Amino acid sequence: MSFFNKGGEILSEELPQQLQHQLMRLQQIDQQVKVLTQQRTQLELQLRETENALKELEGAEEGVGVYKSIGMLLIKSDMKKLTEELTDKKETLGMRIKTLQRQEERSKKQRDEMREKLARQIQGEPGTAA
């Protein structure tokens, strides 16, 4: 059941004010879920790129010149140092992704519970007063 029109506005102005506030909170939580999902997806992409770079370094011959990108520049770098940097980055990204996943799961659970509660209130089930 949707409580919002296509523009994201609350469907009925006849709803009690408290219910309208709860619907707005639901909309905020839903937006939060979308933002967390986007952030997680971006970090997962960075993680895949980092893992691919590490694989390339592992397959490279000793002494071969390696470069790292800094802004618009490519700077010659030490292979061992670059491998350490990428390994640290991979670890950090993994932790950040796990944190975002937990936040995303909690927000989704909160959104779903609120959605069910509001549906019961709007349908007028007994014992669902806010």
HUJO-V300849 format. One line per field, one symbol per residue. ss: DSSP state (A for helix, B for strand, O for the rest). phi: phi as a letter, one per 40 degrees, with the letter a starting at -180 (. if undefined). A space follows every 50 residues. Layout:
ss: ???
phi: ???
This chain:
ss: OOOBOOOOOBOOOOOOAAAAAAAAAAAAAAAAAAAAAAAAAAAAAAAAAA AAAAAAAAAOOOOOOBBBBBOOBBBBBOAAAAAAAAAAAAAAAAAAAAAA AAAAAAAAAAAAAAAAAAAAAAAOOOOOOO
phi: .bbbcccgcccbcccddccccccccccccccccccccccccccccccccc ccccccccccccgccbbbcbgcbbbcbccccccccccccccccdcccccc cccccccccccccccccccccccgccgbcc
